Amino acid sequence: MRKLLGFCVLVVLISSSNGYGQSTNKAAKEAFEKGVKAKSSYDLNSAIINYTKAIELDPKYAFAYYNRGIVNNALKKHPEAISDFTKAIELDPKDAFAYNGRGVVNNSLKKHPEAISDFTKAIELDPKLAVAYNYRGAVYYTLKKYEEALADYTKAIELDPNYVFAYNNRGNLNNALEKYPEATADYTKAIELDPKYADAYYNRGIVYFNIKKYEEALADYTKAIELDPKYVFAYNGRGAAYSALEKYPEATADYTKAIELDPKYADAYCNRGFAYGIQQKYAEAITDNTKAIELDPKYAFAYNGRGVAYNALGKTKEALADYTKAIELDPKYVNAHYNRGNAYGALEKYEEALLDFTKAIELDPKNALAYNGRGVAYNALGKTKEALADYTKAIELDPKYAKAYYNRGYAYGALEKYEEALLDFTKAIELDPKYADAYNNRGNAYYGIKEVPRSHSRFHQSD
């Protein structure tokens, strides 16, 4: 639900100042300097005009081609940028910056092998060119070649210990590898080097969220927003942190702000739908998840979320359809299998429910909810011993799972094991003192073991 940032540095190129490819033509140099000035003022169209004039006056002006390539890339005129960098290379085959520049454009075009080749050539020509290592690392990261990416980011940092982007990018990699302490250290270093680097705060917030340090995540997302009040992803991330802290009105407000800034941001609609659902605003939850699906028809989470809202409104068939669609889009989506199992159970389709709960367990063997759900299905099919085994497993996985104790107590009661049932109902009550059904059934258990007077007092509490 949260987007990892930091690779935008791929579109930023270094303007060489090593004197290569310069011109002796005075008029060409004057046009070139006008281009540099225009580029510095972000007047990119004027920069193109002046660089082009410099090239017309001196067709062998390699530096002009190089700089025009930078501007064409910034304007997303990728074929023109490729042409310019290639011409610069043709005029000066030993120009590492031109190879580096072409590599950046090839990466933008998702021509990853060509990009790696260009960055590698740049490094061969200039082994101390830190940016080329960083960029090549980013391509390796995209290709999930994490060892190569790590080596390149680390080399970039070794060559330039103040390279903020390289620390941020290595942090992204470490986060992807679930090396959270290392990721945190990298983002913290990036922030130390550039205290106004919003992306680093945002990315560190993601790590804190992943390790369930929600207050720290909240602080980092807030700082990212302070630095960039239009930072859509940071509002969405902070909303997720508020949700984790069960501050749902604040979460809803942040998701709403993200949507205001980007009305096509499907994640924010889906997340706000979740927050609405928790607040029992099911109609709003359905509306938001429907919008998320409209924006992204392959959004499995949104189908599942809408299914949950439909189910809460008693629209079990609609919920079933949404869970099924979520599973179709993502066959390994544990929660969708679990939720569909519950929906089948509500429709008394216990065999189908059994299949879904079993699949959820297969995908996530530590899912206590799925074991409990399968136990309910087994129980409904008269397979009490199997149900008992699943409830026991659920309790083993989550010793504070009151409902699993209650259900196991119910199963023991069906087997006339009233002492065991009594213990389980008592544990369920200990975990949830307001569990009315547990009081009622504990009364039944007392009755079963002939403690009639005591059972009468327990029945009274179950009202």
C-alpha positions in Angstrom: 0.0 0.0 0.0 2.9 2.3 0.4 5.2 3.3 -2.4 9.0 3.2 -1.9 10.7 6.3 -3.3 14.2 7.3 -4.0 15.0 6.3 -7.6 14.0 9.5 -9.1 17.7 10.4 -9.1 17.9 8.4 -12.3 16.6 11.3 -14.3 19.2 13.7 -12.9 22.4 13.9 -14.9 25.8 15.3 -14.2 27.0 18.1 -16.4 30.6 17.4 -17.1 33.1 20.1 -16.4 36.3 18.2 -17.3 36.8 20.2 -20.5 36.1 17.4 -22.9 34.4 18.1 -26.3 34.8 21.9 -26.0 34.7 24.2 -29.1 37.1 26.8 -30.4 34.3 28.4 -32.3 33.5 31.7 -30.4 30.0 32.0 -31.6 29.3 28.3 -30.8 30.6 28.8 -27.3 28.4 31.9 -26.8 25.3 29.9 -27.9 26.3 27.1 -25.6 26.7 29.4 -22.6 23.2 30.8 -23.3 22.0 27.2 -23.3 23.6 26.6 -19.9 22.1 29.8 -18.5 18.6 28.8 -19.8 19.0 25.3 -18.4 20.0 26.7 -15.0 16.8 28.9 -15.0 14.7 25.8 -16.0 13.9 27.4 -19.4 14.4 24.1 -21.1 13.0 25.0 -24.5 15.4 28.0 -24.8 18.2 25.7 -23.7 17.4 23.3 -26.5 17.4 26.2 -29.0 20.7 27.5 -27.9 22.4 24.1 -27.7 21.1 23.3 -31.2 22.5 26.6 -32.5 25.9 25.8 -30.9 25.9 22.4 -32.7 25.0 24.0 -36.0 27.9 26.4 -35.6 30.2 23.6 -34.6 29.0 20.1 -35.6 31.8 18.5 -33.6 30.9 20.2 -30.4 30.5 17.1 -28.2 29.8 19.0 -25.0 26.8 20.7 -26.7 25.4 17.3 -27.7 25.9 16.0 -24.2 24.1 18.9 -22.6 21.3 18.9 -25.1 20.9 15.2 -24.3 20.4 16.2 -20.6 17.7 18.6 -21.5 15.9 16.3 -23.9 15.9 13.6 -21.2 14.4 16.2 -18.8 11.7 16.9 -21.4 11.1 13.2 -21.7 12.2 13.3 -25.3 14.0 10.0 -25.0 14.8 9.2 -28.6 16.3 12.6 -29.1 18.3 12.2 -25.8 19.6 8.9 -26.9 20.7 10.4 -30.3 22.5 13.2 -28.5 24.4 11.1 -26.1 25.3 8.6 -28.9 26.7 11.5 -31.0 28.7 12.8 -28.0 30.2 9.3 -27.6 30.9 9.1 -31.4 32.8 12.4 -31.1 34.6 11.4 -27.9 34.6 7.6 -27.3 36.3 8.0 -24.0 33.6 10.2 -22.5 32.4 8.4 -19.4 29.6 11.0 -18.7 28.1 10.5 -22.1 27.8 6.8 -21.5 26.4 7.5 -18.1 23.8 9.9 -19.6 22.8 7.4 -22.2 22.4 4.7 -19.5 20.0 6.9 -17.6 17.8 7.3 -20.7 17.9 3.6 -21.5 16.8 2.9 -18.0 13.9 5.3 -18.5 13.0 3.4 -21.6 13.2 0.1 -19.5 16.0 -1.0 -21.8 17.8 -2.5 -18.8 20.5 -4.5 -20.5 21.5 -1.5 -22.6 21.5 0.7 -19.5 23.8 -1.7 -17.6 26.1 -1.9 -20.5 26.3 1.9 -20.7 26.9 2.4 -16.9 29.5 -0.4 -17.0 31.4 1.3 -19.9 31.3 4.6 -18.0 32.8 2.9 -14.9 35.5 1.2 -17.1 36.4 4.7 -18.5 36.3 6.3 -15.1 36.5 3.9 -12.2 35.8 6.7 -9.7 32.5 7.9 -11.2 30.3 7.3 -8.2 27.1 8.3 -10.0 27.5 5.5 -12.5 27.8 2.9 -9.7 24.6 4.4 -8.1 22.6 4.3 -11.3 23.8 0.8 -12.2 22.8 -0.2 -8.8 19.3 1.2 -9.3 18.9 -0.9 -12.5 20.1 -4.0 -10.7 17.6 -3.3 -8.0 14.8 -3.1 -10.6 15.9 -6.4 -12.0 16.0 -7.8 -8.4 19.7 -8.5 -8.7 20.1 -7.4 -5.1 23.7 -8.6 -4.5 24.9 -6.6 -7.5 22.8 -3.6 -6.5 24.2 -3.7 -3.0 27.8 -3.8 -4.2 27.2 -0.9 -6.5 25.6 1.3 -3.9 28.3 0.5 -1.4 31.0 1.4 -4.0 29.3 4.7 -4.8 29.3 5.6 -1.1 32.9 4.5 -0.8 33.9 6.8 -3.6 31.7 9.6 -2.3 30.9 9.3 1.4 28.5 12.3 1.1 26.4 10.8 -1.7 22.9 11.3 -0.2 21.1 9.5 -3.0 23.3 6.4 -2.8 22.5 6.1 1.0 18.8 6.5 0.3 18.9 3.9 -2.5 20.9 1.4 -0.4 18.3 2.0 2.3 15.6 1.0 -0.2 17.5 -2.1 -1.1 18.0 -3.1 2.6 14.3 -2.5 3.2 13.4 -4.8 0.4 15.7 -7.4 1.8 14.0 -6.9 5.3 17.3 -5.8 6.7 15.6 -3.1 8.7 18.5 -2.0 11.0 20.7 -1.4 8.0 17.9 0.4 6.1 17.3 2.6 9.0 21.0 3.4 9.3 21.2 4.3 5.6 18.1 6.6 5.7 19.4 8.2 8.9 22.7 9.0 7.2 21.0 10.4 4.2 19.0 12.7 6.5 22.1 13.7 8.4 23.7 14.7 5.1 20.6 16.5 3.9 18.1 17.3 6.7 15.6 18.6 4.0 15.5 15.3 2.1 11.8 14.4 2.3 12.1 11.1 0.5 14.6 9.8 3.2 12.2 10.7 6.0 9.3 9.0 4.1 11.4 5.9 3.4 12.6 5.6 6.9 8.9 5.9 8.0 8.2 2.8 5.9 10.9 0.9 7.7 9.5 2.0 11.1 6.0 0.9 10.0 7.3 -2.5 8.9 8.9 -3.1 12.3 5.7 -1.8 14.0 7.3 1.3 15.4 4.2 3.3 14.5 5.0 6.4 16.6 8.4 6.8 14.9 6.8 6.2 11.5 4.3 8.9 12.3 7.0 11.3 13.1 8.9 10.6 9.9 5.9 10.9 7.7 4.9 14.1 9.4 8.4 15.5 8.7 8.2 14.5 5.1 4.9 16.4 4.8 6.4 19.4 6.6 9.2 19.5 4.0 6.8 18.8 1.1 3.2 19.7 1.9 2.1 18.1 -1.4 3.8 14.8 -0.7 0.9 12.4 -1.6 2.6 9.2 -0.5 3.6 10.6 2.9 -0.1 11.4 3.6 -1.0 7.9 2.6 1.8 6.5 4.8 0.9 8.6 7.8 -2.7 7.4 7.3 -1.5 3.8 7.6 0.4 4.6 10.7 -2.6 6.3 12.3 -4.7 3.2 11.4 -2.1 0.9 13.0 -2.4 3.1 16.1 -6.3 2.8 15.9 -6.6 6.5 15.3 -9.1 6.1 12.5 -10.5 9.6 12.1 -6.9 10.9 11.7 -6.2 8.2 9.2 -9.3 9.0 7.3 -8.2 12.7 7.2 -4.8 11.8 5.8 -6.2 9.5 3.1 -8.6 12.2 2.2 -5.8 14.7 1.8 -3.9 12.2 -0.4 -6.9 11.8 -2.6 -7.4 15.6 -2.8 -3.7 15.9 -4.0 -4.1 12.9 -6.4 -7.7 12.0 -7.3 -6.4 8.9 -9.2 -4.5 7.4 -6.2 -6.1 4.0 -5.9 -4.2 3.0 -2.7 -5.5 6.0 -0.8 -9.1 5.1 -1.7 -8.6 1.5 -0.7 -6.9 2.5 2.6 -9.6 5.0 3.4 -12.2 2.3 2.6 -10.5 0.2 5.3 -10.6 3.0 7.8 -14.3 3.6 7.1 -14.9 -0.1 7.5 -13.3 -0.2 11.0 -15.5 2.8 11.9 -18.5 0.8 10.7 -19.2 3.2 7.8 -19.7 0.4 5.4 -21.5 2.4 2.7 -18.5 4.7 2.5 -16.1 1.8 2.6 -17.9 0.2 -0.4 -17.8 3.5 -2.3 -14.1 4.0 -1.7 -13.1 0.4 -2.7 -15.3 0.6 -5.8 -13.4 3.8 -6.8 -10.1 2.0 -6.2 -11.3 -0.8 -8.4 -12.4 1.6 -11.1 -8.9 3.2 -11.1 -7.1 -0.2 -10.9 -9.3 -3.1 -12.1 -6.6 -5.6 -10.9 -6.6 -4.3 -7.4 -7.1 -7.5 -5.3 -6.9 -5.7 -2.0 -9.8 -3.4 -3.0 -12.0 -6.3 -4.0 -11.3 -8.0 -0.7 -12.0 -4.8 1.2 -15.3 -4.2 -0.5 -16.1 -7.8 0.2 -15.6 -7.2 3.9 -17.9 -4.2 3.8 -20.6 -6.1 1.9 -20.3 -9.0 4.4 -20.8 -6.5 7.3 -24.0 -5.3 5.7 -25.2 -8.9 5.4 -24.7 -8.9 1.6 -23.0 -12.3 1.7 -23.4 -13.1 -2.0 -21.9 -9.8 -3.1 -19.1 -10.4 -0.6 -18.5 -13.9 -2.0 -18.2 -12.5 -5.5 -15.6 -9.9 -4.4 -13.5 -12.4 -2.5 -13.6 -14.7 -5.5 -12.4 -11.9 -7.8 -9.6 -11.0 -5.3 -8.4 -14.7 -5.4 -8.6 -14.8 -9.2 -6.3 -11.7 -9.3 -4.0 -13.1 -6.6 -4.3 -16.8 -5.9 -2.0 -16.5 -2.9 -4.0 -13.9 -1.2 -4.4 -15.5 2.3 -7.0 -13.0 3.7 -9.3 -13.4 0.6 -9.3 -17.2 1.0 -10.0 -16.8 4.7 -12.8 -14.3 4.1 -14.4 -16.4 1.4 -14.3 -19.3 3.7 -16.3 -17.3 6.2 -18.7 -16.3 3.5 -19.3 -19.9 2.4 -19.8 -20.8 6.1 -22.5 -18.1 6.4 -24.2 -19.6 3.4 -23.8 -23.1 5.0 -21.6 -24.2 2.2 -19.2 -25.9 4.6 -17.3 -28.1 2.2 -16.4 -25.0 0.2 -15.5 -23.2 3.4 -13.2 -26.1 4.3 -11.3 -25.8 1.1 -10.7 -22.1 1.5 -9.6 -22.3 5.1 -7.3 -25.2 4.2 -5.8 -23.1 1.4 -5.3 -20.1 3.7 -3.4 -22.5 6.1 -1.3 -23.9 3.2 -0.3 -20.3 2.3 0.2 -19.2 5.9 0.8 -22.1 8.3 0.8 -19.7 11.3 -2.6 -18.2 10.6 -4.6 -18.8 13.8 -7.8 -17.3 12.3 -7.7 -19.9 9.4 -7.3 -22.8 11.8 -10.2 -21.5 13.9 -12.4 -21.0 10.8 -11.6 -24.5 9.5 -12.5 -25.8 13.0 -15.9 -24.2 12.7 -16.4 -25.8 9.3 -15.4 -29.2 10.5 -17.7 -28.8 13.5 -20.6 -27.9 11.2 -19.9 -31.1 9.2 -20.0 -33.2 12.4 -16.3 -33.8 12.4 -15.8 -32.8 16.0 -12.4 -34.4 16.5 -10.9 -32.6 13.5 -12.5 -29.4 14.7 -10.9 -29.9 18.1 -7.5 -30.4 16.6 -7.8 -27.1 14.6 -9.0 -25.1 17.6 -6.0 -26.4 19.6 -3.6 -25.4 16.8 -5.2 -21.9 16.7 -4.6 -21.6 20.5 -1.0 -22.8 20.1 -0.4 -20.1 17.5 -2.3 -17.4 19.5 -2.6 -18.1 23.2 -4.8 -15.0 23.6 -7.4 -16.0 21.0 -10.6 -16.0 23.1 -12.9 -17.3 20.3 -10.7 -20.3 19.7 -10.9 -21.3 23.4 -14.7 -20.8 23.3 -15.0 -22.9 20.2 -12.8 -25.7 21.6 -14.9 -25.6 24.7 -18.0 -26.0 22.6 -16.3 -29.0 20.8 -15.4 -30.6 24.2 -18.9 -30.1 25.3 -20.2 -32.0 22.2 -17.9 -34.8 23.2 -19.2 -34.6 26.7 -15.8 -33.7 28.0 -17.2 -31.1 30.4 -14.2 -30.6 32.6 -12.1 -29.6 29.5 -15.0 -27.5 28.2 -15.2 -25.7 31.6 -11.5 -24.8 31.5 -11.8 -23.4 27.9 -14.9 -21.3 28.6 -13.2 -19.9 31.7 -10.1 -19.0 29.7 -12.3 -17.3 27.0 -13.9 -15.2 29.8 -10.6 -14.4 31.3 -9.4 -13.0 27.9 -12.7 -11.3 27.1 -14.8 -10.6 30.3 -17.7 -9.4 28.2 -18.0 -12.7 26.2 -21.7 -13.5 26.9 -21.8 -16.8 25.0 -18.8 -18.0 27.0 -20.7 -17.4 30.3 -23.7 -19.2 28.9 -21.8 -22.2 27.8 -19.7 -22.3 30.9 -23.1 -22.6 32.7 -23.9 -25.6 30.4 -20.6 -27.1 31.3 -21.2 -26.8 35.0 -24.6 -28.4 34.4 -23.0 -31.2 32.5 -20.7 -32.1 35.4 -23.7 -31.9 37.8 -22.7 -28.6 39.5 -26.3 -27.4 39.1 -26.5 -24.7 41.8 -23.3 -23.0 40.4 -24.6 -23.2 36.9 -27.6 -21.2 37.8 -25.5 -18.2 38.8 -23.5 -18.5 35.6 -26.6 -18.6 33.4 -27.6 -15.3 35.0 -24.4 -13.6 33.7 -25.1 -14.7 30.2 -28.1 -12.5 29.7 
